[in-house]
């Protein structure tokens, strides 16, 4: 449905003027009434926080110190700073600038034509930017200041991999051998080699490889299993451990009950029940090693992951740090991710500084830079006939971090976006950015809250987004047909190097 904000002086502009006139007439008659409404909305959020023993925020005073005026540092090797992640590595020397200074008292620079939004208290050290789809500002506060975006960094990582590899890219896991197959005994005489860096590779995929080996006549391997040093499985840390898990999972005798359950569920989710052996089995007589492959091997077949768009969707829905880091590694790490964003979104380097691809640790992004990223990402998705809902969680609908937020009958399905939470880093961080759907059209929004309790910040974000929607006629559910995340990840397939038709799609 075309947005009401897209034609010249759009319907949104006319609506905004009408709403403002009505609001101002109403508030001039009874200013006490709308102030009471604001107080009530924020009272509800504050009660949730108080149950955790946290103080209620009012308009904070300007701090004596400026916590954002600090160099980007990494904990020394002989000790770990509790406020930072040991996984963070320094990517560049970035001197603090005006963009990294801490804001003064909240609300002292809120720019908006809506009185309710201007007078709503914003807790902590916060930056807010909400815009119509055609770029008109709905509300803005400290959008030029740099904050820690927490897991909103994953939006940058998602954009960078989608821009670089495309939404249909699949991670290959190749199966090789240096031996020969004895069809009479179902034995492969030689070693089996597995190479790949699929971050989603799990026990059901290991079982799928065993099933494909059975299908081509291999039930036993008279040799070793060798995996390459970048191979990972079930979010494992080392290739050697991943290789050992692969070997045991391929063997039906050693396969865990959890792996068997995952395989059965995979067959259901992929629609392959009855198309393959119920309990695949490949026994390996030799050992398991992680090393480089020799040159005298030939490929048997390839296991291809679900498309990148599905992996990104799961990564953002669950805010999975491991997956985000692995996706960032495909490009060269956090610095490479930030450069892709800076160059394509037209963002100055000092406004977008990343030290991790997941949002762990010390990162710095301004709300304005995040807004530019959202618009650039939206354009890229449109090229592929996709929307934010194809890669981000839809609140109250999709499983994950937004599953229980905006989940009332009134607001369910009206917000799609990315959360961010850090409990200790920068004295507590919570963020939320994405798209709001209202009865008058769509809005893009960025909320960065810092130096406070994440629970308190989330309560504020929930109430504030609802308050914004109220200025545009209320929340409206977007057109979205949810697909279970397990079904999305089950879209794997097997292919062969001689261009034969793919099987098990």
C-alpha positions in Angstrom: 0.0 0.0 0.0 1.6 3.3 -1.0 2.6 5.5 1.9 0.7 8.7 2.7 4.1 10.5 2.8 5.2 10.1 -0.8 3.5 12.8 -3.0 4.8 16.4 -3.0 3.4 18.1 0.1 2.1 14.7 1.1 -1.0 13.6 2.9 1.2 13.2 5.9 2.1 16.9 5.9 -1.6 17.8 5.6 -2.5 15.3 8.3 0.3 16.6 10.6 -1.0 20.2 10.2 -4.5 19.1 11.0 -3.4 17.0 14.0 -1.2 19.9 15.3 -4.1 22.4 15.0 -6.4 20.1 16.8 -3.8 19.3 19.5 -3.0 23.0 20.1 -6.6 24.0 20.3 -7.3 21.2 22.7 -4.2 21.8 24.8 -4.8 25.6 25.0 -8.2 24.8 26.6 -7.0 22.3 29.1 -3.2 22.0 29.3 -3.5 20.2 32.6 -5.4 17.3 31.0 -2.7 16.4 28.5 0.1 16.8 31.0 -1.7 14.3 33.2 -1.9 11.9 30.3 1.8 12.1 29.8 2.5 11.6 33.4 0.2 8.5 33.4 2.0 6.9 30.4 5.4 7.3 32.0 4.0 6.2 35.4 3.1 2.8 33.9 6.7 2.3 32.6 8.3 3.4 35.8 6.3 1.0 37.9 7.7 -1.9 35.9 11.2 -0.7 36.6 10.6 -0.1 40.3 9.8 -3.7 40.8 13.5 -4.4 40.0 14.5 -1.8 42.6 15.7 0.8 40.1 15.2 4.5 40.6 12.6 6.3 38.6 14.1 8.7 36.0 12.9 12.3 35.7 14.7 14.9 33.6 18.3 14.2 34.6 20.7 17.0 35.3 23.9 17.5 33.4 26.5 15.0 34.7 29.7 16.2 36.3 31.6 13.8 34.0 31.2 13.0 30.3 31.3 9.3 29.9 31.2 9.3 26.1 34.3 11.5 25.9 36.6 8.5 26.3 39.0 6.8 24.0 38.1 3.5 22.5 40.1 1.1 24.5 40.6 -2.7 24.8 41.2 -4.6 28.0 44.8 -5.5 28.5 45.8 -9.1 27.9 46.5 -9.8 31.6 43.1 -8.5 32.7 39.6 -8.0 31.4 37.7 -4.8 32.0 34.3 -5.8 33.2 32.6 -3.1 31.2 34.0 -4.3 27.9 34.0 -7.5 25.9 37.2 -9.6 25.7 36.2 -10.4 22.1 36.5 -6.8 21.0 39.6 -5.8 19.0 40.8 -2.3 18.3 40.1 -1.5 14.7 41.4 2.1 14.4 42.6 5.0 16.4 39.6 7.3 16.7 40.0 10.5 18.7 36.9 11.7 20.5 35.2 14.6 18.8 32.1 16.7 19.2 30.1 13.8 17.9 31.1 11.7 20.9 30.3 14.2 23.7 27.6 13.2 26.2 24.3 15.2 25.8 23.2 17.5 28.5 19.9 17.2 30.3 17.3 15.1 28.4 14.5 17.0 26.6 16.4 20.3 26.6 16.9 20.0 22.8 13.9 18.0 21.7 12.7 19.2 18.3 9.2 18.3 17.4 5.9 19.9 16.5 4.0 17.5 18.7 3.6 18.8 22.3 3.1 15.3 23.8 6.5 14.2 22.3 8.3 17.4 23.3 7.2 17.0 27.0 7.7 13.3 27.4 10.7 12.6 29.7 13.6 10.7 28.0 15.7 8.8 30.5 19.4 8.4 30.7 21.8 9.7 28.1 19.8 9.3 25.0 19.5 10.1 21.3 16.2 9.9 19.4 15.4 10.5 15.8 12.0 9.7 14.1 11.3 10.6 10.5 8.6 10.2 7.9 9.5 8.1 4.9 10.1 11.3 2.9 12.5 12.6 5.4 10.4 15.0 7.5 11.4 15.0 11.2 8.8 13.9 13.6 11.0 14.1 16.7 14.7 14.7 17.2 16.9 14.8 20.2 20.7 14.7 20.3 20.8 12.9 16.9 24.4 14.3 16.3 25.8 12.7 19.4 27.5 9.2 19.3 26.1 6.5 21.6 26.7 2.8 22.0 24.1 1.1 19.7 24.6 -2.3 21.3 23.2 -5.0 19.0 21.9 -2.4 16.6 25.4 -3.0 15.1 23.9 -6.2 13.7 21.8 -4.1 11.3 25.1 -2.8 9.8 26.5 -6.4 9.6 23.3 -7.6 7.9 23.4 -4.7 5.4 27.1 -5.3 4.6 26.7 -9.1 3.9 23.5 -8.6 1.9 25.1 -5.8 -0.1 28.2 -7.9 -0.8 26.9 -11.4 -1.2 23.2 -10.9 -2.0 20.1 -12.3 -0.2 20.2 -15.6 -2.1 23.8 -16.5 -1.3 24.2 -19.9 0.4 27.2 -21.1 2.5 28.8 -24.2 0.9 30.0 -27.1 2.9 31.9 -29.4 0.4 32.5 -33.1 0.9 35.6 -34.5 -0.7 37.6 -37.8 -0.9 41.0 -39.1 -2.0 39.7 -42.7 -2.2 37.3 -44.9 -4.1 33.9 -46.4 -3.3 33.3 -50.1 -3.3 29.6 -50.4 -4.3 29.4 -54.0 -3.3 30.3 -53.4 0.4 29.2 -49.7 0.6 32.7 -48.8 1.8 34.8 -45.7 0.9 38.4 -46.7 1.0 40.2 -43.5 1.7 39.7 -40.3 3.7 36.6 -38.1 3.8 37.3 -34.3 3.7 34.8 -31.6 4.7 35.4 -27.9 4.0 33.2 -24.9 4.7 32.5 -22.0 7.0 28.7 -22.2 7.2 27.9 -20.5 10.6 24.5 -22.3 10.7 25.9 -25.8 10.2 24.3 -28.0 12.9 23.6 -31.6 13.8 20.7 -31.9 11.3 23.0 -30.8 8.5 25.6 -33.4 9.6 22.9 -36.0 9.4 21.9 -34.8 6.0 25.5 -35.3 4.8 25.3 -38.9 6.2 22.0 -39.4 4.3 23.5 -38.2 1.1 26.6 -40.5 1.5 24.1 -43.4 2.0 22.2 -42.3 -1.1 25.4 -42.6 -3.2 26.3 -45.9 -1.7 28.6 -45.1 1.2 27.9 -46.6 4.6 31.4 -47.0 5.9 34.6 -45.0 5.6 37.8 -47.0 5.8 39.9 -43.9 6.6 39.9 -40.6 8.5 37.6 -37.6 8.7 39.4 -34.4 8.0 37.8 -30.9 8.3 39.4 -27.6 7.4 40.5 -25.2 10.1 37.6 -22.8 9.5 34.9 -25.5 9.8 32.4 -24.9 12.6 29.4 -26.8 13.8 26.7 -26.1 16.4 28.3 -22.7 17.1 31.5 -24.5 18.2 34.7 -22.6 18.9 37.3 -24.9 17.3 37.4 -26.9 14.1 38.8 -30.0 15.9 35.8 -30.2 18.3 33.4 -29.5 15.4 35.0 -32.3 13.4 34.6 -34.7 16.3 30.9 -33.7 16.6 30.5 -34.2 12.9 31.9 -37.7 13.0 29.7 -38.8 15.9 26.6 -37.3 14.5 27.0 -39.1 11.1 27.2 -42.4 13.0 23.6 -43.5 14.1 25.1 -45.5 17.0 26.9 -42.5 18.4 24.4 -39.9 17.4 22.8 -38.1 20.4 19.1 -38.2 21.1 19.0 -34.5 20.6 20.5 -34.8 17.2 18.0 -37.5 16.2 15.2 -35.2 17.3 16.7 -32.3 15.4 16.9 -34.5 12.3 13.3 -35.6 12.5 12.1 -32.0 13.0 14.3 -30.9 10.1 12.5 -33.5 7.8 9.2 -32.0 8.9 10.2 -28.4 8.5 11.8 -29.0 5.0 8.9 -31.2 3.8 11.3 -34.1 3.2 9.6 -36.8 5.3 9.7 -40.0 3.3 12.2 -38.7 0.8 15.3 -39.9 2.6 16.4 -42.5 5.0 14.9 -42.1 8.5 18.2 -42.8 10.4 21.2 -42.2 8.1 24.4 -43.9 9.2 28.0 -43.6 8.2 30.7 -45.3 10.4 34.2 -44.0 10.2 37.0 -46.3 11.2 39.8 -43.8 11.5 40.4 -40.6 13.5 39.2 -37.0 13.1 41.6 -34.2 12.3 41.5 -30.5 11.5 44.0 -29.6 8.8 44.4 -28.3 5.2 43.2 -30.5 2.4 45.7 -32.2 0.1 45.6 -31.5 -3.7 44.7 -35.0 -4.8 41.0 -34.9 -3.7 37.8 -34.8 -5.7 34.5 -33.4 -4.7 31.6 -35.8 -4.0 28.9 -33.2 -3.4 28.1 -29.9 -1.7 25.7 -29.1 1.1 24.3 -25.6 0.7 22.9 -23.6 3.6 19.6 -21.8 3.7 19.8 -18.5 1.7 21.5 -15.6 3.3 18.2 -13.7 3.8 17.0 -16.5 6.1 20.2 -16.6 8.1 20.1 -12.8 8.5 16.5 -13.0 9.7 17.3 -15.6 12.3 20.5 -13.7 13.4 18.5 -10.4 13.9 15.4 -12.1 15.5 17.5 -13.8 18.2 20.3 -11.2 18.1 22.8 -14.1 17.9 26.4 -12.8 18.6 28.2 -15.8 17.2 26.3 -15.6 13.9 26.9 -11.9 13.6 30.6 -12.2 14.2 30.9 -15.0 11.6 29.0 -13.0 9.1 31.2 -10.0 9.7 34.3 -12.2 9.3 33.2 -13.0 5.8 34.0 -9.3 5.0 37.1 -9.0 7.1 35.7 -8.1 10.5 34.1 -5.1 12.1 36.3 -2.5 10.4 35.3 -3.8 7.0 31.6 -3.8 8.0 31.9 -0.2 9.0 33.6 0.8 5.8 30.9 -0.8 3.7 28.3 1.1 5.6 30.2 4.4 5.6 30.8 4.4 1.9 27.4 3.2 0.7 25.3 5.3 3.2 27.4 8.4 3.0 28.3 8.4 6.7 31.4 10.2 8.1 33.8 7.8 9.8 33.6 9.5 13.2 29.8 9.0 13.2 30.1 5.2 12.7 32.9 3.4 14.6 32.7 -0.3 15.1 34.9 -2.7 17.1 32.7 -5.7 16.8 30.2 -7.1 14.2 27.8 -8.1 16.9 27.5 -5.0 19.1 29.5 -6.4 22.0 31.9 -4.0 23.6 32.5 -0.4 22.7 31.0 0.9 19.5 29.9 4.4 18.6 27.1 5.5 16.3 25.0 8.6 16.0 21.2 8.4 15.6 21.6 10.3 12.3 24.1 7.8 11.0 21.8 4.9 12.1 18.9 6.6 10.2 21.0 6.8 7.1 21.8 3.1 7.4 18.1 2.3 7.8 17.3 4.2 4.6 20.2 2.7 2.7 19.3 -0.8 3.9 15.6 -0.2 2.9 16.7 0.8 -0.6 18.9 -2.3 -0.9 16.1 -4.6 0.2 13.7 -2.9 -2.3 16.0 -3.9 -5.1 15.4 -7.5 -4.1 11.7 -7.0 -3.5 12.2 -7.3 0.2 11.2 -5.3 3.2 12.5 -4.9 6.8 10.1 -7.7 7.8 12.1 -10.1 5.7 15.2 -9.7 7.8 14.2 -8.2 11.1 11.8 -9.4 13.8 8.2 -8.2 13.6 7.1 -7.3 17.2 4.6 -9.5 18.8 4.7 -11.9 15.9 8.2 -13.4 15.3 10.1 -15.4 17.9 13.0 -13.7 19.5 13.8 -10.4 21.1 10.6 -8.6 20.1 8.3 -11.6 20.8 6.8 -10.1 23.9 7.0 -6.4 23.0 4.2 -4.5 21.2 2.2 -7.7 21.4 -1.2 -6.4 22.4 -4.1 -6.7 20.0 -3.7 -3.0 19.4 0.0 -2.9 18.6 0.9 -6.4 17.4 2.6 -6.4 14.0 3.0 -2.6 13.9 6.7 -2.4 14.7 9.6 -4.1 12.9 13.1 -3.4 14.1 16.3 -4.4 16.0 16.9 -4.3 19.7 20.1 -3.9 21.5 21.1 -4.5 25.2 24.3 -4.3 27.2 24.0 -4.7 30.9 27.3 -3.3 32.1 29.1 -1.7 29.1 28.8 2.1 29.2 26.8 1.7 32.4 23.9 0.0 30.7 22.6 0.3 27.2 19.4 -0.3 25.4 18.5 0.5 21.8 15.7 0.1 19.4 15.6 1.1 15.7 13.5 0.2 12.6 10.1 1.0 11.2 6.8 2.0 12.8 3.5 1.4 11.1 0.7 3.9 11.8 -2.8 4.5 10.4 -1.3 7.4 8.5 1.7 5.6 7.1 5.2 4.4 8.0 7.9 6.1 10.1 11.6 5.3 10.6 12.9 5.6 14.1 16.1 5.3 16.1 16.2 5.3 20.0 19.6 5.0 21.7 19.4 4.9 25.5 22.6 4.8 27.5 23.8 4.9 31.1 20.8 3.3 32.9 18.9 0.1 33.4 18.0 -1.7 30.2 14.6 -2.8 31.7 13.8 0.8 32.4 14.9 1.8 28.9 12.8 -0.9 27.3 9.7 0.3 29.2 10.4 3.8 28.0 10.8 2.7 24.4 7.5 0.8 24.5 5.6 3.7 25.8 7.4 6.3 23.6 6.8 4.3 20.3 3.1 4.0 21.2 3.0 7.7 22.0 4.4 8.4 18.5 1.9 6.1 16.9 -0.9 8.0 18.7 0.1 11.2 16.9 -0.6 9.5 13.6 -3.9 7.9 14.2 -2.6 4.9 16.2 -0.8 1.7 15.5 -1.6 -0.3 12.3 -0.6 -3.9 11.6 1.7 -4.3 8.6 1.0 -6.8 5.9 3.2 -9.8 7.0 2.8 -13.5 6.7 5.1 -15.1 9.3 7.2 -18.1 8.5 8.6 -20.1 11.5 12.3 -19.6 11.8 13.0 -23.3 11.9 11.2 -23.6 8.5 13.3 -20.8 7.1 16.6 -22.5 8.1 15.4 -25.9 6.7 15.7 -24.5 3.1 19.0 -26.3 2.6 20.0 -28.4 -0.4 22.5 -30.7 -1.9 24.2 -30.0 -5.2 26.9 -31.8 -7.3 30.0 -30.4 -9.1 29.0 -31.8 -12.5 25.9 -29.6 -12.7 23.5 -32.4 -12.2 20.1 -31.2 -10.9 20.1 -30.4 -7.2 18.6 -32.9 -4.9 16.7 -32.6 -1.7 15.7 -29.0 -2.3 
